[in-house]
């Protein structure tokens, strides 16, 4: 089969995946699409979109590349229905919301009845009242149960899935052309995230929240990716509105998108500590530095997938290392999921059995390559660890030669750090 035919087949799969959206409802070409929401015992947040579903997308024989590319563009440029009126209900709580100019709506309900304590997922009814005759759909939201011991917030691009700025189209191709056997996910990452979700006890059901700069129009694509690779889907995917339109072909700049979301989560789940996961290629180190500075004691560990040897990123990584050291937490710089998992097991975030599963999954996906060496910047106290970082210990370790193309792994920690075990806190 030729390249054009393969591309058409892959893109046709995307089109079929997106139309109609799973979980959406509508009529006369209008769709109400609720995204998975999140909440606590007292309040719930849920976002969604009302948009017009084009009936002109091609069907039939795949392989007409021009047609399929036009279909993908139509997905990204969906026409939102501004000013639509909806009513959200959960138990006895009710709220009216109106969509913005791009068709997006946000529900924030103060609950009058607490959700069942041992149930992760709860439902919320949505009723569209205008511009169409009334019709209803249902959204879902996640509330951490009493067994949760920490919250995980993770980036997606170059953290869960291997993309890279110059390889995003390639990653898009591989995801939908190769299906469930695709190696877009980093080896071992699915087992690592399952382990973090299960916690040390294996039954913690810790929340996992995923953040990306990708547009909401790709929500179903990410959702399918997580299911393909058996990665815990977490409560929601935090994406953002690019604001694309025929006259505005580039996305809006939203500098504090991830930062504001993490602050919201820290406030909402004030009784739980956090684990932050990102990568070194973009702004995760800068964002996480600010979070650790603003919330000392709330962050147990920061895992940064070290995907770049770019020396321009070193100052941001060193700043993060200093802040983490001062807070008495841990920072792990590693390209390999197993190195992150090993640290998590040593610090009672996951079980030893789960560590074995990460290693097995990694071996199944990429064989058994030797691990890059791991260097520690570890001192008796947080203050001494920070001083070591300020004197260049992290940059010195990262400069160490390795036999692999990946940079060495570096762990920044102090001997006096303390990680809550299951049964402590909460």
Legacy VTK file of the C-alpha trace (Angstrom):
# vtk DataFile Version 3.0
C-alpha trace
ASCII
DATASET POLYDATA
POINTS 426 float
0.000 0.000 0.000
1.367 3.436 -0.925
2.166 6.297 1.389
-0.881 8.308 0.332
-3.183 5.336 0.908
-1.663 4.699 4.342
-2.092 8.348 5.254
-5.687 8.327 4.092
-6.461 5.211 6.115
-4.887 6.716 9.236
-6.636 10.047 8.885
-9.954 8.389 8.125
-9.630 6.581 11.454
-9.210 9.927 13.198
-12.270 11.352 11.466
-14.392 8.357 12.455
-13.091 8.593 16.002
-14.170 12.206 16.293
-17.614 12.055 14.728
-19.813 12.067 16.622
-17.874 12.731 19.833
-18.128 10.089 22.493
-20.212 11.291 25.411
-21.803 14.055 23.333
-25.418 14.512 22.346
-27.320 16.759 20.042
-29.623 17.252 17.142
-29.941 19.247 13.934
-26.169 19.302 13.593
-25.532 20.714 17.092
-23.478 18.678 19.586
-23.088 19.135 23.348
-19.754 17.642 24.369
-18.978 17.548 28.106
-15.371 16.848 29.047
-14.621 14.820 32.149
-14.811 17.015 35.222
-13.333 16.995 38.703
-14.430 17.974 42.152
-14.291 17.550 45.903
-16.847 16.708 48.551
-18.192 20.260 48.304
-17.911 21.436 44.695
-17.608 20.252 41.123
-16.022 21.735 38.000
-16.816 20.623 34.478
-16.072 22.104 31.075
-17.577 21.331 27.706
-18.468 22.700 24.317
-21.502 23.216 22.129
-20.602 23.136 18.446
-22.044 22.494 15.035
-21.193 19.098 13.596
-20.436 19.337 9.902
-22.357 16.864 7.771
-20.071 17.385 4.784
-17.127 15.297 5.949
-16.225 12.658 3.444
-17.024 8.998 3.912
-16.359 5.975 1.821
-13.070 4.942 0.276
-10.095 6.105 2.368
-6.933 7.263 0.746
-7.934 10.593 -0.769
-5.335 12.566 1.126
-6.659 16.011 0.231
-10.136 15.074 1.468
-8.832 13.541 4.673
-6.618 16.501 5.487
-9.627 18.754 4.954
-11.554 16.592 7.415
-8.846 16.966 10.055
-8.834 20.719 9.515
-12.608 20.718 9.978
-12.152 19.023 13.350
-9.738 21.695 14.506
-11.898 24.520 13.156
-15.213 23.271 14.537
-17.787 26.024 14.685
-18.695 26.658 18.307
-22.191 27.837 19.159
-21.847 31.025 21.160
-24.575 32.145 23.528
-26.082 28.674 23.966
-27.973 28.242 27.239
-27.496 25.106 29.345
-28.633 23.982 32.780
-26.350 21.749 34.865
-27.745 19.656 37.719
-26.125 17.418 40.312
-28.433 16.098 43.045
-30.247 19.247 44.258
-27.631 21.712 42.978
-28.366 23.564 39.749
-26.612 26.183 37.611
-27.364 27.940 34.339
-24.375 28.533 32.052
-23.968 30.287 28.707
-21.330 29.341 26.160
-18.660 31.853 25.150
-18.040 33.002 21.578
-16.242 29.728 20.774
-19.000 27.540 22.237
-17.221 26.604 25.483
-18.985 26.498 28.835
-17.785 26.036 32.406
-19.820 24.591 35.243
-18.944 25.302 38.869
-21.502 23.815 41.224
-21.526 24.055 44.999
-22.842 20.672 46.051
-25.721 20.403 48.501
-25.134 16.678 49.007
-21.712 15.110 49.366
-20.842 12.452 46.755
-20.433 8.863 47.896
-17.080 8.716 49.665
-15.838 5.479 48.097
-16.902 6.202 44.514
-14.450 7.859 42.107
-16.851 8.837 39.320
-20.103 10.742 39.625
-22.624 12.043 37.116
-23.920 15.505 36.283
-26.935 16.187 34.036
-26.742 18.776 31.277
-29.756 20.208 29.487
-29.423 22.390 26.395
-32.332 24.881 26.317
-31.297 27.203 23.507
-30.881 27.479 20.507
-32.585 24.090 19.972
-35.571 22.380 21.532
-34.562 20.937 24.895
-32.371 17.864 24.868
-30.206 16.312 27.570
-26.890 14.598 28.043
-24.775 13.546 30.987
-21.254 14.430 32.070
-19.015 12.731 34.600
-16.673 14.116 37.223
-14.003 12.647 39.472
-13.716 13.053 43.242
-10.712 11.514 45.057
-11.729 8.829 47.508
-10.542 8.630 51.115
-7.768 6.163 50.229
-5.886 8.714 48.067
-2.475 9.679 49.460
-1.266 12.168 46.844
-2.240 13.833 43.567
-0.196 13.429 40.364
-0.089 16.238 37.813
1.600 15.317 34.548
2.429 17.010 31.306
1.661 14.969 28.163
3.936 16.068 25.300
7.433 14.581 25.656
6.444 13.327 29.109
3.870 10.619 28.416
3.969 10.542 24.633
7.114 11.043 22.615
6.627 14.040 20.353
9.211 16.807 20.255
8.349 20.077 18.575
9.737 18.945 15.229
8.101 15.509 15.439
4.473 16.283 16.342
3.165 15.354 12.880
5.131 12.101 13.017
3.677 11.328 16.457
0.174 12.081 15.164
0.782 9.699 12.232
2.139 6.884 14.398
-0.627 7.160 16.955
-3.408 6.501 14.444
-1.599 4.448 11.815
-0.041 1.887 14.156
-2.923 1.669 16.629
-2.535 -0.173 19.913
0.957 -1.413 19.025
2.272 2.103 18.462
5.390 3.029 20.437
4.459 6.665 20.728
4.273 6.279 24.512
7.611 6.248 26.312
8.562 2.664 27.252
7.329 1.784 30.733
5.316 4.966 31.188
1.927 3.204 31.299
3.049 0.847 34.077
4.600 3.778 35.960
1.366 5.769 35.872
-0.694 2.738 36.871
1.673 2.281 39.824
1.294 5.924 40.873
-2.480 5.613 40.614
-2.448 2.483 42.795
0.040 3.896 45.324
2.053 1.936 47.853
-0.931 -0.102 49.038
-2.080 -0.981 45.526
-5.567 0.357 46.315
-4.952 4.091 46.879
-6.537 5.235 43.583
-4.549 8.466 43.609
-5.836 11.132 41.174
-3.868 11.661 37.957
-4.396 14.964 36.158
-2.934 15.574 32.699
-2.119 18.991 31.260
-1.267 19.915 27.671
-1.025 23.024 25.524
-2.909 21.167 22.787
-6.377 22.436 21.776
-9.613 21.027 23.193
-10.549 19.920 19.672
-8.009 17.084 20.088
-9.582 15.870 23.350
-10.851 12.598 21.873
-7.484 11.958 20.233
-5.692 12.103 23.572
-8.438 10.065 25.203
-7.994 7.335 22.580
-4.218 7.434 23.045
-4.544 6.802 26.776
-6.901 3.882 26.187
-4.664 2.413 23.486
-1.721 2.301 25.868
-3.632 1.358 29.029
-2.550 4.523 30.818
-4.805 5.551 33.731
-7.029 8.186 32.236
-7.236 10.245 35.410
-10.137 12.578 35.979
-9.634 14.811 32.969
-7.331 16.165 30.344
-6.613 19.857 30.872
-6.248 21.247 27.375
-6.793 24.816 26.199
-8.646 26.804 23.586
-6.377 27.756 20.704
-8.881 30.218 19.284
-8.193 29.098 15.713
-10.328 30.456 12.932
-9.921 30.917 9.154
-8.750 34.488 9.794
-6.600 33.538 12.797
-4.479 30.497 11.863
-2.144 30.533 14.887
-3.099 29.667 18.491
-3.397 32.319 21.148
-0.528 32.609 23.584
-1.529 31.507 27.083
1.553 31.735 29.245
0.008 30.792 32.605
-2.314 27.995 31.424
-0.551 25.188 33.312
0.486 27.330 36.265
-3.052 28.493 37.026
-4.431 24.960 36.717
-1.917 23.545 39.179
-2.658 26.353 41.625
-6.361 25.517 41.374
-5.699 21.843 42.077
-3.477 22.639 45.073
-6.256 24.780 46.523
-9.044 22.293 45.809
-7.174 19.310 47.256
-5.561 21.164 50.126
-5.221 18.089 52.326
-3.139 16.099 49.820
0.520 16.432 48.731
1.461 16.431 45.048
3.809 14.712 42.605
4.695 16.757 39.504
5.841 15.159 36.234
7.082 17.020 33.158
9.942 17.295 30.699
13.018 19.428 30.242
12.284 20.558 26.700
9.623 23.182 27.354
8.672 25.322 30.392
7.878 22.622 32.952
10.998 23.328 35.064
10.136 27.038 35.263
6.494 26.342 36.178
7.319 23.683 38.748
9.972 25.921 40.324
7.303 28.520 40.976
4.864 25.954 42.362
7.414 24.515 44.806
8.384 28.045 45.877
4.768 29.062 46.490
3.767 25.824 48.252
6.692 24.544 50.347
5.957 21.143 51.789
3.138 20.309 49.349
5.295 18.720 46.624
6.729 15.301 47.445
8.713 14.807 44.256
9.266 16.296 40.820
10.016 13.954 37.915
11.420 15.606 34.803
11.863 13.495 31.683
15.242 14.692 30.463
14.686 14.804 26.714
17.117 17.551 25.825
20.847 18.136 26.018
20.290 21.776 25.092
22.587 23.807 27.389
20.110 26.691 27.245
17.741 24.633 29.449
20.318 24.096 32.206
19.633 27.346 34.162
15.924 26.471 34.477
16.750 22.935 35.626
19.240 24.234 38.194
16.697 26.742 39.491
14.173 23.921 39.930
16.799 21.774 41.692
17.594 24.591 44.135
13.936 25.135 44.958
13.183 21.432 45.376
16.243 20.999 47.601
15.248 23.928 49.774
11.746 22.462 50.192
13.196 19.121 51.298
11.616 17.261 48.378
13.190 15.237 45.534
13.958 16.011 41.902
14.617 13.215 39.412
16.001 14.070 35.958
15.716 10.954 33.821
14.962 9.927 30.266
13.952 6.449 31.425
10.620 5.639 33.124
12.247 2.911 35.210
14.575 5.393 36.906
11.561 7.457 37.966
9.775 4.311 39.157
12.805 3.171 41.142
12.925 6.466 43.004
9.146 6.319 43.609
9.493 2.832 45.082
12.418 3.853 47.300
10.343 6.760 48.645
7.192 4.715 49.281
5.104 6.240 46.491
4.653 2.890 44.716
5.139 -0.753 45.673
8.120 -2.971 44.871
5.829 -5.229 42.818
4.805 -2.248 40.702
8.482 -1.454 40.078
8.899 -4.946 38.618
5.936 -4.313 36.297
7.512 -1.085 35.023
10.738 -2.930 34.263
8.878 -5.728 32.467
6.829 -3.335 30.352
9.944 -1.349 29.475
11.684 -4.576 28.374
8.712 -5.650 26.252
8.614 -2.293 24.484
12.292 -1.618 23.872
14.221 -4.721 24.833
16.708 -4.512 27.676
19.055 -1.614 26.958
21.464 -0.691 29.703
20.329 2.154 31.916
22.186 5.415 31.684
24.172 6.011 34.884
22.363 7.686 37.783
24.170 10.324 39.814
22.969 11.696 43.153
23.256 15.193 44.521
22.466 14.265 48.104
23.468 16.016 51.299
22.422 15.617 54.963
20.072 18.624 55.002
17.983 20.559 52.475
20.160 23.627 52.997
23.335 21.694 52.220
21.736 20.087 49.156
20.709 23.503 47.853
24.251 24.783 48.423
25.638 21.876 46.416
23.290 22.722 43.539
24.340 26.383 43.698
27.965 25.284 43.425
27.238 23.473 40.141
26.697 19.877 41.247
23.737 19.289 38.909
25.425 20.705 35.814
28.523 18.691 36.667
26.524 15.442 36.846
24.626 16.193 33.625
27.916 16.765 31.824
29.137 13.262 32.620
29.643 11.176 29.455
27.378 8.186 28.827
27.520 5.241 26.466
23.994 6.013 25.274
22.531 8.961 23.449
20.374 9.764 26.491
21.830 12.129 29.102
22.714 10.708 32.535
20.087 10.522 35.251
20.407 12.909 38.191
18.603 12.694 41.545
18.589 15.732 43.823
17.516 14.982 47.382
18.478 15.289 51.047
18.814 12.611 53.694
16.189 14.231 55.915
13.322 14.328 53.441
10.167 12.541 54.469
7.547 10.984 52.245
4.181 9.996 53.779
3.464 6.296 53.571
-0.028 4.924 53.052
-1.916 5.385 56.271
-0.190 8.665 57.158
-1.838 12.017 56.630
-5.050 12.509 54.670
LINES 1 427
426 0 1 2 3 4 5 6 7 8 9 10 11 12 13 14 15 16 17 18 19 20 21 22 23 24 25 26 27 28 29 30 31 32 33 34 35 36 37 38 39 40 41 42 43 44 45 46 47 48 49 50 51 52 53 54 55 56 57 58 59 60 61 62 63 64 65 66 67 68 69 70 71 72 73 74 75 76 77 78 79 80 81 82 83 84 85 86 87 88 89 90 91 92 93 94 95 96 97 98 99 100 101 102 103 104 105 106 107 108 109 110 111 112 113 114 115 116 117 118 119 120 121 122 123 124 125 126 127 128 129 130 131 132 133 134 135 136 137 138 139 140 141 142 143 144 145 146 147 148 149 150 151 152 153 154 155 156 157 158 159 160 161 162 163 164 165 166 167 168 169 170 171 172 173 174 175 176 177 178 179 180 181 182 183 184 185 186 187 188 189 190 191 192 193 194 195 196 197 198 199 200 201 202 203 204 205 206 207 208 209 210 211 212 213 214 215 216 217 218 219 220 221 222 223 224 225 226 227 228 229 230 231 232 233 234 235 236 237 238 239 240 241 242 243 244 245 246 247 248 249 250 251 252 253 254 255 256 257 258 259 260 261 262 263 264 265 266 267 268 269 270 271 272 273 274 275 276 277 278 279 280 281 282 283 284 285 286 287 288 289 290 291 292 293 294 295 296 297 298 299 300 301 302 303 304 305 306 307 308 309 310 311 312 313 314 315 316 317 318 319 320 321 322 323 324 325 326 327 328 329 330 331 332 333 334 335 336 337 338 339 340 341 342 343 344 345 346 347 348 349 350 351 352 353 354 355 356 357 358 359 360 361 362 363 364 365 366 367 368 369 370 371 372 373 374 375 376 377 378 379 380 381 382 383 384 385 386 387 388 389 390 391 392 393 394 395 396 397 398 399 400 401 402 403 404 405 406 407 408 409 410 411 412 413 414 415 416 417 418 419 420 421 422 423 424 425
